[in-house]
């Protein structure tokens, strides 16, 4: 986005009529599949069904070079400052680099605690062995760990210990959780980087209240039903968590990049220590690929350049993530946070307002479920959007059926169908990407998630924005806190709010309803 000449050439390329004619693109390039097929040890990426050609890719490569992408990659992986807001490095890649001291320290802290739990050196506050584990967290403290736990334990059917997740503060969800759990054998973990996340602390207080109401609850050394994972260990201790039951991680690790840290402890509990090490190994392998591979063979860079091409030059405002494997059903939500919270920005690194769009609207679901929900709009709607079809190579009949359905959908979107009955015709020429995991294991999952992380970082470099902060998230939280405080004090009229919001508060709040009635 920095070089006006390259920007103009890309704009002209996007306006060329042939670039949206996938049939013509295939006819005009007999090497198209080979050129747009990329591969690593665990991943197979096919970009050939996209609105790109050799000229487009060369221009996008020039765009990356003009933004000094290689230098930016070296800064990220070399521990230099990349978070311009906080003036810090982004420490998540150090946690998966075996040569970095953070790697060993991170594993030792988690594995030592896991061993103490498994050997029953630590029991619950009811003096019972720990047989269940609850993760109390939201956002990055929830989405990444849940995704990986489900992927590596066949949706927890093979989990070493059942892991439950308490994210929202809905009464119905907490009550359902209490009905499901064997509370006397359960360890509850408060997972919050700041140890100040309102939703997480509300759930923690509700759980602590439940624990204290039960007979036989006597927390003491070596017996605890509560633990914490946080970058603010002092706050956890002030809350009352024993220091031996706190796993900490560095403040330079962003929440949505934190599953590699002690935030990933539920992965250790569910899938085991070796699986977690393999997860880190796969991610580190992708780190090295990101650092070393040339642009046109670099999976995360090519994915990012393609996304920038669609967002800024083809003016496509959405992005679909469609895993055809139930074990990856949480991937769209994880990617949604990663992309939209990281790149949904309107100011560049110098604090200047930008005049080009950044984050697309990211959505998705299990692919087969999506076929029966919104694929109709993909095939016959006037809009197009980039789609990631994601499958796992598996020889079982059911998984083969899913894979054939996935491949059929991407082919149908490209080829379309011409019919005498115009109502049943499909225009085709709709772009998509196909990404295959060669197997479902921890290393492949590590590669996959690290690829998307580096894709987002590459986008941020090209857009000249900071992908490691989220100032917009705080606005709504601050307003909610103010509303609750002013309603409780009976002084809502002193808060500067629009009439619509005031009226809605009066509808939902029993306090304001009562005062209005009086």
N, C-alpha and C positions, 0 to 999 in steps of 0.2 A: 504494500500500500504506500510505500515511501517514494517510489520512482514514477514520476508522471508519465514518462515515455512507455514504460512497461504496462502501466495501468491503462493507457490508451490502446495499446496493442491487444490487451486482453479484452477490453471492451469491444473492440472491432471483431475479435475472434468469436465472442459470444453472440454477436449480431449476425454472424454468417449462417445462412439457412441450412447448410449441410450438417452443422454440428449437432442438431437435434434429430437427424435422420440416421438412426442406428443401423438400418439395413445398408444404407450407402456407406457408412463408416466401415462396415465389415467387408463390403465388396471392394472398397478402395484400398484395403490393407490386408494382405494375405498373412502378415506376421502379427496381426492384432492380438491374438490370444497370448502368444509368447511374450510380447512386449508388456502386456498389462496383467500378467500372472506373476505374483510375488510369493515367496515362500520362506519360512524359517523352519526350525526343527519341529515345532508343534503346530504351526499355522499355515494355511494355504489361502491366499487372497486373490480373487479374480475381479479385476476392475474393468474388464472388457465390455461390459454392458452399460457403460457410462457415456455421457455426452462429452467425450474428449477425443483428441487425436494427437499425433506426434507434435504438431505445432503448438497445441494448447499446453501439453506437458512441458515442452521446452520453455514456453513463456512463463509458466508457473514456477519452473526451476529458477529462471532468472529473477522472478519475484522473490523467491526464498533467498537467493544470493544477495539481492539488493537490501534485504532486511537483516543480513549478517546472521543467518540462521545457524551456521556451524559454530560461530563464536557463542551464540546463545546456548547451544547444546552443551558446549564445553563449560560454560558458566554454571548451568544447572547441575551437571554431573561432577563438576569440580568443586562444588561447595561455595561458589561465589554468590554475591547478592543478586537475587532474581525477584524478590518481593520488594518492589519499590516503595510500597506503603510503609512497611515495617522495617525496611532496610536490613533484611535478613536473607540468608540462604533458604532453600527449600530442602529440608533434611530427609525427605522420605526415601530418596534413592540410596542414601548411606546405609539404611537399615537392611538392604538386600545385597550390599557389596561385601563379600567375605573378607576383603582386605581392609575394611574400615572398622575402627574400634567400636562404632555404634552397633555394628552387626552382632558381635559377640555379646556385648552388654545387654542388648535387647533380648537375645535368645536366652541368656543365662537367667535374667529376671523372670521371664515367663516359664521357662522349663523348671526352674527351682520350685516355683509355686505349684506348678502342675504336679511335680513329684511329691510334694508335701501333701497335696490333696489326695493323690492316688494312694499314697502309703498310709493315709488316715492320720498323719501327724496334725492335720487340720480337720476338724469336724465342724458341724453346724453348731449354733448356740443351743441346740437341743441335745448335744452330745451324740449326734447321729452321723454316720458316714454321708459324705456328699454324693448324691446320686443324680441330681438335677442342677441345672445352672440357668439363671435368668439374667439376660443383658438388659439393663435399664439405660437406654440411650436413644438418641434421635439423630437424623442427618448422617454425617459421616461415621458416627459411632454406632450406627445401626445398619445402613444400607450395604456397605462393603462386607462387614462380618457376616451378615445374613446371606448375602449372595454366595460367598465362598463356602460357608458351612453347608448350604443346600447343595451346591455343586459337587462337593467332595464327599458327601455322605449319602448320596442317592436320596435327597430330600429327607435326610436324617434317619432313613431306614437302617443305615449301618453306623450310626453315630455312636461313639464310645460312651458318651453321656448325653442325654437329651438337653438341648439348648433352646430356651424360649426367649422371645424378644418382646420387651415392653417399650414401645416408642411413643404412642399417642397417650394423652391423658384421659381419653374417653372412659367414663365409669364402666360401661359395658365391657370394654376390653380388659380392664383391671379385674373386674369381677369374674369374667370368664377365666382369666389366668389363675386366680385363686382357686377356682373350682377344678382346674386341670392339674395343679401342682400337688406334689407331696411336700408340703412346706417344711416339715421337720427335717427332710433330707435335701433341702434346696439351698444353694448359695446364690445370693442376689448381688449383682455387680452394678454399681453406679458408674457408667461410662460417659465421661464428659470432659473434653479438653479443658474447658474453662472452669469446670465444676460450678458453673453458674447458670447453666441452661435451665430455664424456668420449668419446661415440661418434664425434664429428667428429674429435677429435684422434687416436683410435685408427686411424681410416681414413687420416688424414693421414700418420701414422707408417708405416703399411703401404705407402702409395703412395710415400713418400719412400724407404723401403727398396728398393722395386722399382726406382725411378729410379736409385739409387746402384749397383745391381747391374748396370746396363746399360752396355756400352761406349760411349764418346763423350759421357757425361754430364758437362758442365763448366759449371756455372752461373757467370755473371759479369755485369757491367753490360750491360744490353741483351739478355741471354740468360738466361731463367728459365723453368722448367717449373712453378713454384709462385707463387701469389699469394694474397692474403687480403682478405676483406671483413669488417669488424668494427667495433664501437664501442670496442674496446680496442687501438688501434694499437700501443701500447707492448709489449703481450704478443706481438703478431705479430712485431714487430722482434726481441724476445728469442728467439722461436722460430727466427729466422733468415731471415725474409722481408724482402727488400729494400724500403726505404721507398717506392721508386717503383712497387712492385708491391702496394701496400696501398691499398684504398679504404675510407674510414672513414665512419661515420654517427653521429648523435647518440644519446647514451644514453637520451634521452627517447622514442625510438621503440621501441615494444614489438615483440618478435620476430614475433608473429602479425599485426602491422600493418606489417611492414617491407618488403613487396615494392615499395613506392613509392620506397624508398631505394636506396642502392648495392647492397643485397641483390638488387635487380632487375636487376643487370648481365647475368645470363644471358639476360634478355629482350632487352636491347640487342644482345647477340651473336647471338641466334637470329633475332629479328624486325626488328632495325634501330632506328636512332635515332628516326626519325619515328614508328614504331609506339609506342615508349615515350612519346614526347611526347603522342601521341593518347590513350594509356592514362591518363596524368595528366590530360589535358583532360576526359575522360569522368568521372573520379573527382571532379575539381573541380566539374564541372557538378552532380554529385549532392550535393556539399557545399553548394552554393548552394541547391539544391532543398530540402535538409534544413533549411537556415537560414530560408528564406523561405516555403515552401509552408504553407498552413494544415493543421491536423492531419488533417482528413478527406480531403485531397488529397495528403498527404505519404507517399510510398511507404515509406520506412524506418520512419516513426512508426506507420503503420497496420499494417505487418508485425509490429512489436514489440508493439503493443497486442493484436493478434490472438494472438500467441504467449503473452503474459501471461494473456489470457482463457482460453486452452486449458490452460495449466499450472496456474494458481492457482484458477480457478473451475470449469472442466470436469474438472479433475483428470486430464488426459492427460499421461503422463510421457515420451512419445517424440515425435520430430519427423523426418519423412522428406524427403530431398532427392533428387529424381529427374530428372536431366537427360536429355532424349531427344536427345542429340547427343554423339558420341564425343569431340569436341573439348573437351567440358566434363566428361569422365569423372572428373577429379580434384576437381571442385567439392565433392562430398559430404565428402571427407576434409578439404579446406581449411575448409569450414563447420563440420565436427565440431570441429576444434581451436579455431576462432574462437569458437564458442558455448560449448563445454563448458569450455575453459580460462579463458575470460573470465568466465563467469557461474556456474560450478560452485562456489559459495561458501556458507558457513554463518554468516558474520559480516558485519554491516553496516559502513558506513564509520566508525562510532564504536567498532567492536570488540565490539559486542554480538551474542550468538547470535540468529539469526532463527528464527521458527517457521513459515515458509512455504517451499515448494520453489522452486528457481530453475531452473538449467539442465535442460532435458530431455535424454534420451538421443538423440543425433543419429546417424542412419545413412542410407545410401543407396547407389545405384549407377546405372549407365547404365539408363535406364528400360526399354528393350526387354529387356535381360538380366534386370532385376528382375521383369518380367512372368512369366518362366519360373522364378523362384526363390521370391519371397515374396508376390506379389500375391494368391495364394489366400487368405492370412490377412487381407488388406485387405478382400476381398469377402465372405467368409463367417465370418471370425473374430468373436468377440463384442466385441473391443476396437476402438476407433477411435483415430486419431491424425491430427494435421495433416500434410498432405503438400504439398510444393511441386513441382508439375510444371513443368519448365523446358524450353522449346523455342526453336529459332532458326528464324525465318522464312527459308525457302530453297525455291526453285522446282524444284530437281532432283527427279526421281521418287523416289529413295530417301529423301531427307529429307522429302518430302511424306508418304511412307508412315509414317515415324517420327512425324511430327506428327499424322497421323490416328489412329495408335495411342494417342498421348498423350491427345488430346482424347476418344477413345472411353473410355479408362480413367477419366478424371475424370467423364464423363457416367454411366458404368456405376456408379461408386461412389455417385453421388448418386441415380440413378433406381432401381437395383436391378433385380430380375427376379422376378416372382411366377409360380410354376409349380405345376401339379398335383402333380408329383413334388417333395416338400419337399426332397429331397436336392440338387436342382439350383437351388433358389431362392436369391436373394441379397437381403438386407433393404434395401439402399440406405441413404440418409440418412447416408452417410459423407462428411465434409468434405474439401475440398481447395482449394488455390490454384493458379492457372495464371499463369505468368510467361513472357512471350515477349520474346526479343531480336529487334528488328526487322531486324537484320543481324548477321553475325559479323565484327566488326572491333574494333580496339583501344579505340575510344571506348565502344562498347557494353559491352565487358568491364570497363572502368574504372567505368562507371556501376553495373554489376551488383555488383561486389565492394565498392565504396564503400557501396552500398545496404545490403548485409548487415552491413558494419562499423557503420553508423549504427543499424541495427536492434538490434544487440547493445548498443551504447552506450545506446540508449533503454531497453532492458530493464534495464540496470544502474542507470539513474537511478530507474526505478520501484521496483526491488527494493532501492534504497539500498545497493548493493554496489560494490566497485571492480573494474571489468572490465580493469584494466591490470596486475594482478599475478597470481601463480600460486604461492602458498606451498605448496600441496599437492603440486605436482610435485616439489619438492625432497626430500620425505620419503623416497620410494622410492630416489632417487638416492643419498642419504646412507647409507641402509641397505645398498645394493649395494656402495658403496665400503668400508664397515666390514666386511662379510662377506668381500670379497676380501682385505682386509688381514689379517684375523684368520685366515683359512684359510691364507694364504701363510706367516704366522708360526707356524702350528701351534697357535694358542691360541683355537680356536673356542669352547671351553668357557667362555671368559671373557666371551663376548658374550651379552647378555641376549636370548635368542631362545626362541620356543616350541618344544616337542619336535617338532612336525610339520616346521617349517622346518629344524631341525637334521638331522632324518632325511633330508629331501630333499637338503640340501647334501651329506650323506655319500653319497647315491646318485649325484650328478652330478660331484663333485670327485675327480679322480684323487689329489690330495694326501691328502684325508681317507680315501679308500678304502685307500690304501697304509698309512697310520698305523693304521687299524682292523685291517687284516690282520696287521700286526706285533704 
